[in-house]
Amino acid sequence: MDLGYGRCWKSSEESWKTIMLLAYQSLGVVYGDLSISPLYVYASTFAEDIQHSDTNEEIYGVLSFVFWTLTLVPLFKYVFIVLQADDNGEGGTFALYSLICRHAKVSLLPNRQVADEELSTYKLEHPPENKNSSKLKTLLERHRRLHTALLILVLLGTCMVIGDGLLTPAISVFSAVSGLELSMSKEHHQYAVVPITCFILVCLFALQHYGTHRIGFLFAPVVLTWLLCISALGLYNILHWNPHVYKALSPYYMFKFLRKTRMGGWLSLGGVLLCITGSEAMFADLGHFSCTAIQIAFTFLVYPALILAYMGQAAYLSKHHDNQNPISFYLSVPKIVRWPVLIVAILASVVGSQAIISGTFSIINQSQSLGCFPRVKVVHTSDKIHGQVYIPEINWMLMILCIAVTIGFRDIKHMGNASGLAVMTVMLVTTCLTSLVIILCWHKPPILSLCFLLFFGSIELLYFSASLTKFAEGAWLPILLALFLMTVMFVWHYASIKKYEFDLHNKVSLEWLLDLGPSLGIIRVPGIGVVFTDLISGIPANFSRFVTNLPAFHRILVFVCLKSVPVPHVPPEERYLVGRVGPSSHRSYRCIIRYGYRDVHQDVDSFEAELVNRLAEFIHLNWTQRDAIGSGVKDDCPSSNGSSSSEHRLTVIRRVSITGAPAYEIGESPSCASVSLGFPSIESLADVIEMEPVGAAKKTVRFAQDDVSEADSRTEIEKQMREELHDLLAAQQSGTAFILGQSHVRAKQGSSLLKRLALNFGYNFLRRNCRGQDVALKVPPVSLLEVGMVYVV
C-alpha cells in the first residue's frame, strides 16, 4: 500500500505515475466505508422522523444537506486542512496527540528524556511563535489537569473509532443484503437477511488473520467498480426521472426543509450524517499513502461519484411518492441490473468493513504502545507494509459483538443511529485537536484556530445533537461501549504511571550496586543478565530484591528499558541508547530501546542478538573515544550528586563500519558536566547524549581524522577493549537470563474508594487476564527469572 511513498523521484513524470498508482490503491483501503454510504443514508433519514411527500421539499432538503455536508466536512475540512496536520506522514488521533506533545510538554508518558528530542523523526518546525500561542502553551504545560483532560479527549476518540469498527461492518453488510427484499416475499425476506448478514460477517472476521495485503489486491477494483456503478445509476436516474434535480443543491432548500419539518427535520439529521461515515479514514490511513494521492482520489473520483449517486436517488424519489416498499437504495436500481448491483454492493460493503476493522486493530496497537491499553497479542501480517496488524482477541470479540448488533437491532434505523453518534464524536475530537495543532504546531494566529473550531465544530455539533436524541433508539450502544473502554484504558494508564512513580522513588543508588561483592557474600556468575525496567537511570528496586533473595548476579549485567516515544517511527539506527553503569571493570550497562507508536517490536531471539551486537559496538566506540580524548573524559568521574557520570552518558549506536580511531578537536575542554558528542562525518558511529533534565545546556566535541595518540596508550586501551569484548562473548556463550518484575498493585491506606476499586480490583483483574510481560517479550520460560513486587501507591 505504501509503494513508493517517501521516495525521492527522479522525474516529475515518474512522480505523477507513482501518485496515480497510490491514488488507485487508496480506493480500496481509504474509501471503502465512505463509498458505500448511499446504501443506507436515505433509508435511515426517512425511517421515522420525516415522510416523503408530493411537494418533494423533504427529499430536496435532504439532498441539499447531503451535498453541503460532503462538501464542507470531507472536502474542505479533511482534504484541504486536516491532511496537512500529519506526523511524519502518519495521520489519525494519535498523530495529532503526538504532534501536540512534541510542541508542548503535555504528555503523561513517563521516562521522558532530552535524548528523545535528538531523533530525526522528532523534528520540530520553528516558525516564530506569537505571544498568544506562547500563552496557550504555557497554560497547557502549567496545569496537569489539562494534560489529563487532553488524554481523556484522545481516549474518547479512540474508543469511538473502536465502536465504529463494531458498527460499520454490521450496517454496511446488512444494508447491502437488504436488497434481497425486492426479489423475495416479505415472509422469506425477514428470515433470510439476518442469517445471510451474519454468515458474511463470520467469513469476514475469519479471514482477518491472513492480513489485508493478502486479500487487498481485490479491494481497489471492487471499490472502483462500485463507484462507477453508482455514478452510472445516478446519471441514468437524473436524466430519466428529473433532470432539474440539480436545483436542490442550493442551500435555500435546507432552509425550506427545516421550516416545514421543524423538529422532525432536525432529528432526521442523524441519518444525513451517515453520508460522511468513513471520512476519518482519509486521515487515519495517511501513513500508507501520500497526501496528494488521497486528495486526488477523493476530489476527482469519490466526491463526484457520491454526489451523482445521491442526486440520482433523489431524482427517482421525486417522481415516486406512493411506493409500497420503504425507501431503499435498490428502488432506484433498474430491475435488469438489480442482481449484478446487489453482488457488487455486497462486495463493496465487505471491503468497507475490512478497512475499518484494520483501522481498529491499528489504533488498539497504538494505544497499547503508549501504555493506554492492556497487553494483547499483536500479529504483524505484512513484512513490507508497516502498520498492518491483526489482534486475535479483539477480532473475535468484534465478530461476536457485530453479530449481536445485527441480531439485536435488525434494522438500518437503529444501526444508523448508533454508527452516526460514533462517527460524529470522532470528528469532533479531530476538530478540537486540529485547532490546537494550528496554534501550537503551525503557530498561526489564535483567531484562525478559533474560526476553524467554531465553523466545523458547529456543523458537527448540529449533527451530534441530532444523534444524541436517538439515545433510546440505538445511540446508547456507542456511549456504553465508550464508557467501558475508556474506563479500562484510563485505569490501565493510571496504574502504569503510578507504578513508574513508585519505581522512581524506590530506586537504588549506583553506590549500592558498586559495593556488591565477595565481601558481602555476593558472587558474579557467568552469562548475561538482562534486567527489564521502566527506569532510564538508577537501579530498579526489583533488582535489589532479586539480589537480596539470591545473592548472585551475572558477569555481564544489562538494565534494559523499552520505552515509547511520541513519534510514529524511530529509525533502527537511532533506536538503541547504550551507556555504562559504573566503571568499565564492573561490566554493567544500561540500554534504552525506543519505539514509535507504530513500530514493530522485536522478538526475543533477534532482540538478544541485536542487544549483544549493540553492546559490542558501544564498547568498541567507547574505548576508541578514550583513545582519542585521552584522560580528559573518565567513565568514573564523580558527578554533582555523587554518582558516576557514566551513569548519565548514553550513546546512540549507529550501524556504520569503523574506519579507524578518530582523533579529536575540542571546542571546550570536556568535563563531567553535560556533554554531547557529535560526529559530523559519514563514518561516525554514534552520538553521545548525556541524560540531563530537558533544557540543560549542551557542549559539543567534534572529532577529526588525525592520528595523534601515543603508541603505548593505544596499546593499553586496545588490550582493555579486547578483554571487555572477550568477556561479552564468553557471557553470551554461557547464556542469557531475563529478569522481570511480577507486580501486584495495591492502593495505600487512606485512598479513596474509587482509587481502591480501580487499582485493587480493576487493574489487577486486567493484569491477570491480559498477556504477561514475559509472553509479550517472547521470553523462553527456561531463561526467565521473575521477581515478585508489591506496589503500594
N, C-alpha and C positions, 0 to 999 in steps of 0.2 A: 504493500500500500504506500510505502514511503519511498518508492523507487525514484532515485534521482533527487530527492529533496535535500536541500542544504548543499548541493554541489555547485561548484563554480563552472558554469557552462562556457564552452569555447566560443560559441557564436550565438547571436540573438535568435537565429533560425532554430538551432538545437534547443535553445532555452524554451521557445514557444512550443516546440514539439513535445517537450517533457511536461510543460504546464498543461497542455491539452490532454495528454495522457493521464495526468493526475486528476484533471477535471472530470474525465470519463470515469476513472476508478472511484472518485468520490461519490458518484451517483449511488452506488450500491451500499457504501458504508455510512455516508453522512445523511443522505436524503431519503432513505427508505421509509422512515417513520413519517416525515413531512409529506411525502408524495402520496401516501395512502389516506390522508385526511379527508378527501372528498367522499370516501365511502360512508362516513358517519356524521359529518358536520350538519347537513340539512336535517337528517333524521333525528339527531339529538336536539337541534334547535326547535323543531316543530313537534317535539314529543308530547308536550303538555301545556306549556305556558301560553303559547300563541297558536292560532289556527290560520291556515291558508285560505284567503277569501277571494272573491271575484275581483276586487279592486286591485289586487296584486301589490298593495302597499307593503304587506308583510314580507313577501319574497324579495321585492326590490330593496327594501330596507335592510334585510339580512345580507343580500348580495353586496350592498354598499359597505356595510360593516366588515364583511369578509375581505373585500378589496382593500380598504384602507388599513385594516389590521395587518394584512400580509405586506402591505407597502411600508407601513411605519415600523413594525417590530422586526421581522426578519431582514427586510431590505435595508432600511435606514439604520436601525439600531445595531444589528449584528454585522451585516456585510460591510457597512461603512465606518462603524465606530468600534464595536467590541472586539472584532477580529484583530484590531491593531494592538490590543492590550495583551499580547502573547508573552509567555515566559520562556524565552529561548526557543521559540517555535511551538511551545505547548499551550494548550488552552484548557478552559474549564474552571470550576470553582476554586480548586486548589492552586491553579496557576495564578489567579488573581490574588489569593491569600498569600502566596509565596512572594509575589511582587511587592505587596504592601509590607510584608515582614522584612524584606531586604531594605526597603527605603525608610522604614520606621521601626523602632525596637518594640514591636508589639507581639512578638512570637512567644508562646508559652512553652516552646520546646526547650528541654534542659540542655546542659553541656554545650552552650554556645561558646565559640572562641574566635579570636581575631583571625586565626589562620583560615577560617571558612571564607572570609571576605577576599582572600587571595585567589580563590578558584576562578578559572576563566569563565565559567557559566554563572558566576555571581556578579557579573558585570553590571555596573550602575551607570546610567547616563546622568550627567550632571549639568543640566541647564541651570542658569542662575535661579535660585529659589527666591520667590517673593515673600513678603512679610506674612501674608495670610496663610500660605502653605506651611511656613515655619511654625506659625502659631498652632495650626491644626496638628502638625507633627508633634509639637511639644505637649499639647493637650492629650493626645493619644498615648504618648510614651509615659506621661506622668501618672496616669490613673490605671492601676492594674485591673480594675473592674471593666474598663473599656476593652482591655485585652481579652478578658473572658467573654464579654458581650460579642466581640468580633468573632471569636472562635465559635460561640453558640450559633451565630448567624451562618457561618460556614458549614457547621454540622447540620443545621436545618436544611440548607440547600442540598447537602449530601444525602440526607435522609429522604428528601423528596425525589431526588434522582433515583434512589433505590426503589421508592414507591412507584415511580413511573416505569421502572423496569419490571415491576409486577403487573401493572395495569395495562400498559401498551400492548403486550402480546395478546392479552385477553380480548380487548376491544377491537384490535386490528383483525385478528383471525375470525372472531365472532361476526364482525361486520361483513367480511368477505364471504363467509359461508352462508350468511343470511340471504344471499342472492338466490338460494335454493327455494325460497318461499314462493317465487313467481313460477316455479316449474313443478311444484308439488302441492298436494292438497293441504289444507290447514292442519288436519289431523296427523298427517305424516310429517309435516314440516316441524311441528313443535317437538316431535320425538327424534328428529334427525339432526337438527342444527347443533344442539349442545353436545351430543356424543361425538359428532364429527369434529367439532371445535376442540374438544378435549383430546381426541386422538391425535390431531395435528400438533397440539401443544406438547403432548408427551413425546412425539417424534422430534420436535424442535429441540426440546431440552436434552433428549437422549443423544443428540448429535453434537452437543456443545464440546465434549471432550476431544473431538477431532480438531477443534480450533477454527477460527474464522478463515485462516489462509487456505485451508484445505477445501472448503466449500464456497469460499468467497469469489472464486473466478466466475461464478454464475450471477453474482449479485448485480453488477453493473448492467449486464444485458437485460436482466429481468426488470430492473427499475427503468431503464431507458425504454424498453418495450411498453411498460405501463404508462410512462409519461407521454409517449407518442400516441398511445391508445386513448387516454383521457383527453388529450389535445384534439385528436380527430373527432371523438364523440362530441366534445364541446363545440367545435366548429360546425359540425353537422347539425346539432340542435339549435345553434344560433341562427344559421341560415335557413333551416327548415321551419322552425317554430316562431321565432321572434327576433328578426334582425335588429330591432331597436332596443334590445335589452341593454346595450352599452350605456344608455342614458342613466341607468340605475347606478352607475359608478359615481355619480355626483353626490357629494356629502349632504345635499339637500334631502335625499331620500332617507338618510339616517334620522334627520330631524322629523320628517313626516312619520317614520316608523315609530319613534318614541312618543310622538304626540298622540298617535292613535292607540298604541298598545299599552302605554304608560308602564305600570308596574310589571305586567306580564312581559313586555318587551325587554325591560331591564333584566328580569330573571332569565329570559331566553339567551342572554349574552353568555351564559355558562356553556351553551352549545356552540356559539360562534367562536369562542376562543380556541376550540379544538382545531381550527384551521391552522394554528401555528404550533401545534404539538410537533416536536422534533426539531424546532428551530435552534434549541440549545446545542444540538449535536454539531452544528456548524462550528461552534466554538470549542466544544469538548473534544472533537476529533481532529482539531487543527494540527496536532503533532504528527499525524500520519500523512498529511498533505501540505501544500503551500497555501498561504493566504490567497494568493492570486487565483489558484486553481479553484478553490471553494467559491470565490466571488464570481468567477466566470460561469461556473456550473449553475449557480443559483440565478444570477441576473439574466442569462441568455437562454436558459432551458427550463429550470424548475419553476421559476416565478411565472413566466408566460404560460406554461402548461397548466399550472394550478388555476390561474385566472380564467383561462379558456374553459377549464373543467367546471368551475363554479358558475360561470356565465351560461354555459350550456345547460346545466341543470336548472338554473333559474328560468331560462328561456322555455324549456319544456314545461316546467311547473306553471308558468304564467298562462299557458293555454290548456292546462288540465287541472280543474278545480274539484271535480266530483269523483275522483278516483277512489274506488272502494279500498284499495290497499293503502297502508300507511306510507308516508313519504320515504322513499328509499333511492339510493344511487341507481339501482338496477332498473327503476321505472323509466329512466331516460335513455336506457340502452335498447336499441332496436332488437327485436326478437331473433333476427337472423344471426346476430353476433353475440347473443347473450351468454351462451355457454363458453366460447373462447374467452370473453371478457371475464367471466367468473373464474376460469382457471388462472388467467394472468393475475387477477386480483388476489387470489389465494396465495400465489407465489410471491407477489409483491408484499403482502401482509407478513409472510414468513420472513422475508428479507428485512422489512422494517422492524420486526420483533427481534431479529438476530442482532441488529445494530444496537438497540437499547439494552439488550441482555449483555452484550460485550462491554458496553459502557458501564453497566452496573458492576461487573467484575473489576473493571479498571479502577473505578472510583473507590471501591472497597479496598483494593490493593493499595491505593494511595493513602487512604485513611489509616490502614494498618502500618504503613511505612512511617507515618507521622505520629504514631502512638495513640491513635484515636479509635482503634477497633481491635477486639481480641484477635489473637493469632489464629489464622486459618490456613489451610493448605492452599498454596498458590502454584499452579502449573503453568509454565510459560510454553505456549503452544507453537511458537514460531521462533526459530533462531535468527531469522533475517529481519523480521518486523518487530520492533520494540513495542511494548505496551499491550500485546495480545496475550491475555491470561485467561485461565479457567480455574474457577474455585468450586470444587465438587460439592461441599456442604451448602454453599449459597445457591448453587444451581438446582439441587433437589428441593431445597426449601422454596425457591421461587416457583418451581414447577407445581408443587403441592398447593401453594397459595394461589397461583394462576388458575388452576383447575377449580379451586374452591370459589374464587370470584366468579368464574364462568357459570358454575352450577348455582351459586347463591343469587346472583343478580339476574341472569338470564335475559337481560335486555340492554340495548345500547344506551338508554337514558341514564340508568344508574352507573354504568361503567364510565360514561362520558362525564358525569358529574364528579366522579372520583378522580379520573385522569386529569380533568381540567384544573382542579384545585392544585394538584401536584405540579403541573406544568407552570401555572402562574406563580406559585411560590418560588420555584427555581429561578424564574425570570426576574422576580422582584429582588431576590438575593444577588443575582448578577448585576442588576441595575445599581444597587447600593454599593457593591464592591467596586464596580467600574467608576462610579462617581468619586470614590476615594483614590483610585488609581489616577484619575485625571488631575487631582490636586497634588498628591504625594509623589507620584512617579513621573508624570508628564509636566508637572509644575505649571499647569495652566491656571488662569485666574479662577478663584472660587465661584464667581458668578457663572462661569461656563459649566462647572460641575453641578451647580445648583439648577441651572436650566435643564441639563441632561436628566438630573434626578426628578425634577418636577414634571417635565414633559412626558418622558417614558414611564415614570413611576405612576403618574395619574392615570394613564391609559391602562397599565397593568392592574392598578388598584380597582379601577372600574370593573374589570373582568373578575378580579379576585373576590370582590364583594358579592358579585352575582353568583360565583361558585360557592361562596361560604353560606349563602342562604339555602343551599341544597344539602345542608349537613345531614338531615334525616333521610335524604334520598340518594345516598351513596358517598357524599363528600366526607362522611365520618371516617371512612376507611384510611385514606392517606394521613389524616390527622392522627388517628390512633396508631398507625404504623410509625409515623414520625416521632411521636412521643415515646414509644417503646425503644426505637433505635437510638434516639438522642439520649435517653436515659442510659442505655448500655454504653454508648460511645463516651459520654461525659464521665460516667463512673470509672471506666477503664482509664481514660486520660487523667482524671483527677488522682486516682490511686497511683498511677505511674509517676506523676510529678511528686507526690508525697514520698514514694519510695526513693526517688532520686535525692530529695532533700534530706531524708534520713541517712542515706549513704554519705552524702556530702558532710553532714555534721558528725558522723561517726567514723570517718576515715582515719587511718593510722598514719603517723608521720613516717617520713623516709628513714629517720634515725633508727626507728624501731626495726625496720627491715634490715638495715646495715649491721645492727647489733646482733642479729640472729647468727648463731654459730655453734661450734662444738662446745664452747664453754657453757652454753645454755642447754646442751643436750640436743641441739638441732643439727641434723645431717643433711647433706645435699646428695640426692640420688640421681643416677644417670637418666637422661631423657629431657624432653621439653615439656614444661608445664604451662598451659595456656589458661589464664585466669580471665574469664569474661566479666566485665564490669561496665557500668554506665558512666563511671567517673573518667575525666580526662586528666586528672592529676591526683596525687596521693595514692595510698594503698587502701583498697577496699576492705571493709570490716569482715566480709565473708572469707577473705584470705587469712586474716589474723585468727579467725575462728577455726579455720582449717588447720593452721599450724599449731594452734593450742591443743587440738584434739589428736593430731597426728604430727608429732614433732619431726617433720622432714618435708623438704620440698625439692624441686627438680634443679638440676645443674644449670639448665637454661630456663629462665623464668620470663614469661611474656604476659603483660597485662594488656588485654585486647578490649577496645571499646568500639562497638558497632553503633554508629550514630547516623541519624538522618539530618540532612541539610536542606533548608528551604529553597532548593533548586530542583528542576526536573531530572537532571542527569549530572553526575560527576564523572569527568573523563577518567578512564582507567589509570592514566599516567599521573593523575593528581589525587588518587583515592587514598593512598597509604601515607599516613604521617607516622614516622618512626623516630624514637629517641631512646636515650639511656635512662635507666632508673638507678642512680648511684654511679660509682666509678666503673670503668670498663672491666675491672677484675671481678666484679660481682656477677657479671653475666646476666643482668636483668634489664629488660627493655619494656618500653611502652609502645603500643601500636594502635593508632586510631584509624579506623576504616570508615570512610564517609560514603554514604549513598544518597542519591537524589530520590525524590518520592516516586519516580518511575523506573528506577534502576532494578536490574535483576541481581538478587543476592546470590553469591557463590555457594555451592555445596561444600561440605567439609573436606572432601578429598582435594579438590582444586584449591580450596582455601588454605589447607595445611601446606601444600607445596608452594603456593604463592607467598604465604607468610614467611617461610624459610628463605625463599629467594630474595624477598624484600629486606629481610634482616641481613642477609649476606651482602646485598648491595649497600645497605646502610653502614655496615662495619667497614667495608672497603672505602666508602666515601669518607667516613668519619676519620679514619687513620690517614687518609690522603690529605684531608684538610689540616690535620695536625702537622703533617709533614710540611705543608705549605705555610701555615701560620707560625709554626714553631711553638714556643712556650707561651704565646700571647693569650691563647684560649685554652682553659683547662676544663676537664669534664667534672672535676670535683671542687671547683672554686665555690666558696660559700656565698649564698645569696643573702639578701637582707633579712629574710625570715629564718635563716639558719639552715636551710635545706640546700642540697646541691643544685647548682644552676642547670646541670644536665637533665634534671627532672622536668625543667620547663622548656628546654630547647628541643624542638621536633623538626624532622627533616621530611620534606615532600620528596619521596623517592620516585625518580622517573626512569623509565626503561631506555637508557641510552648507553651505548658501549663506551668503555673507558679508553681514552687515547693516551693517557699519560697523567702523571701527577702535576696538576697545575700549581704554579706559584701564585703570588698574590700581589695586589697593590691595595693599600688600605687607605680609605678616606679618613677614618678616625681610628684611633687605637682601640682594638677590641677589649672589652672588659666583661664583667659579669652582669652588666646592665642589659636592657632589652636589645637583642641583636637580630638583624635579619640579613642573611647571606644570600645575595642574588648572583646568578650565573648567566650573563648575557649571551655567551656563545652557544652555538648549536650542540656542542659536545658536553654541555654542562649536565650534571647528573641530578641535581636536586636544588631545592630552595630550602633554606633553614629558617624556620619561623619560631620565634620564642613566644610561648604562651603567656602573655601578659594580658591584663584587662583591656577591653576594647578601647581604643583611643590612646593607648600608650605610645610614646614616641619610638620610632624605629630608626636604626642606623644601618648603613649598608657597607658591605665589604665586597669588593669586586675582585675576581680572580683573573689574572692574565696568564699567558702561557710562556713562562720563563723557567729555566732550570737553575735555581739559585741555592737550593738546600744543600747542606753538608752531607757527605757520604756516610759518616758514622751515625748521624742522627737518623738518616733514612734507613739504614740497615737495621737499627734497633726498632724503628717503627714498623718496618715490614715484618720483622720477626714477631712482634706482638700481634700484628694483624693476622698473620698466618696461624698463630696459636688460637686466637679467638674464632677464626673461621673453622679451624680443625675441631674445636670444642662444639661448635654449632652443628657440624656434620656428624660428629660422633653422637651427639644428643639426638639428632634426627633418626639415626640408625637404631638407637635404643628404644625409640617410640615416643609418642606424644600422648599426654593426658590432658583432658579438658575439664576444668574446674568451674562448675556452675553453682550459683546460689539458688536453693529451693526455698522460695519465700512464702511466708504466711503473713498477711497484713491484718492488723487489729487496731481499732480506734482506741486512743488513750482514754483513761478515765476522765470523766467530766465532759466528754464530747457530746454534741447534740444528738438527738435521736436519729435525725436524718443522716448524719455522718456515720453513726454506728451501723445503720441499715445499709448504707452504700458500701462501706468497707468490710464490715464483719460478715455480711451475707452476700451482697451484690457482687463485689469484686472477687471474693474468694470462690463464689459459685462459678463465675466466669472463668477464673484461673483454672479451676479443677476440670472444667468441661471444654476448654479450648486446647489447642495444640501446645504441648510443653515446649520450653525453650530448647531443650536438647533435641526434640523431634524437628523443630523448625530449623535448627542449625545442622540437622542430619549427623549428629554426633554418635559414633558407634557406642553401644552400651558398654562394651569391654573397655573403652577408653574414657568413660565418663566418671567423674568424681563429683558428687552432689554435696553441698554444704547447706544444712538447714539454717534458715534465718527467720526470726520473728520481727516484723517491722511494727513497732508501736508508734503510730503517727496521729 
